[in-house]
Amino acid sequence: MSDSTKNRYSDAELAEFKALIQEKIEKAERDLALLEQVYANDKNNGTDDTSPTFKAFEEGSEIMSKEANAQLAARQKKFIRDLHNALIRIESKTYGVCRITGELIGKERLKLVPHATLSIEAKKMRG
């Protein structure tokens, strides 16, 4: 039975995806904690440097890095939320089903993008 003739992944396959997603959530949460730690340290660094030339030189890149850091943290939070939503779809046994075509999303795509809700075909249709 090929992927396209089934209407859902088996419980064993869903369990495999669940383990993969839980691993990704743990790593993503560790990465987010690091980003938040760096951000917290950035806020405390203001008084540490006494050299005015160093301070002026760092000012521009510090603002850029804070913005970039905040964007990274926001993206990471969305990624974690998407992964948690994927776990909910596993529980309801709708995981891996394209929300546009109703076909199964290929296993390779799900291994690369475990929170995907669209098959490659549906993604191409949307442009």
N, C-alpha and C positions, 0 to 999 in steps of 0.2 A: 504494500500500500504506500503510494508516494505521498509526500507532504500535501500536495494540492487536492488529493481526494479525501483527506481527513478534514473534519470540521473543527477539531481541536487537538492539542497535544495531549499525550497520555499522562496519567498521574506521575509515572516514573520520569518522563521528560520534564514535566512541570517541577518536580522535586529537584532535578538537576539545575534548571534555570533559577529556582528559588535559592539554592546554595550559591550560585554565581552572583546573583543580585545581592544577597546578604553580605558576601565578601566585598562587593563593590561599595555597598553602603558603609561598611566599616572603614574602608580605605578613604572614601570621600569624607566621612565625618572626621577622620584623623587629619586629612588635608585642610578641612575647614577650620579645625581647632588651631592648626599651625598658622593659617592666614589671620585668624582673629588674634592670636598671640603676637604676631608681627605687628598688626595694626595697633594693639594695645601698647606695645613697646615703642612704636613710632610716636605715640602721643606723649609718652613719658620722656622721650629723648631731648625735648626742647631745652632743658636747663643744663644738660650734661656738657655740651660743647661751648667752650668759652671763647674760642678763636672767632672773631667777627668775620674774617675773610672766608674761613671754612663754612661758617654759618650762611653767609650770603651765597656762596657757591652751591651749597646743599639745598637751599630754599626751593628752587625751581624743581629739582628732581624729586624732592620730598613730596611736594604737592602732587606731582605726576604719579609717584609710587603709591600714595594714599588713594588716589582715584582708581588706579589700576587694581590695587589691593581690594578696594570696596567692590569693584566690578567682578573680580575673581570670586570674592566671597558670595556675592549675589548669585552668580552663575552656579557656584558649588551648591548653594542652598536649593536652587531650582532643580539641579541634577539629583540631589538627595530626595527631594519631594517626588520627582518623576520615578525614581527607583522604588520608593515606598508605594506609589500608585501601581507600579508593575506588580509588587507583591500582592496587592489587593486583587488585581486581575488574575493572579495565579490562584488565589483562594477561591475566586468565583469561576475558575476554569475558563476564563475568556482570554487569558494571556496568549500572546502570539497570534491573535486573530486580527487581521487588518480591519480597521474601523471603517474603511471605505468599500473595499471589495468583498469582505467577509471571508477571504481566503487566508490560509496560514501564511504568516511571515516566515521566510526561510530561516533555518536554524543558524546559518552562518551570520546573517544580518543580526539576529538576536544575540549572538555571542559577542558581536562587536558593539551593538547598540541595544543592550538588554531592556531599555525602557521604550523601544520603538513601538508605535501603534499603527504605523503605516508600512505596507509592503513597498518594495522598490518601485513596482509598477504604479501604485497609487501615488507615491511621491513624485514620480515623473509626470503623471497626469495633472497634478496640482501645479507643476512648474517650478 
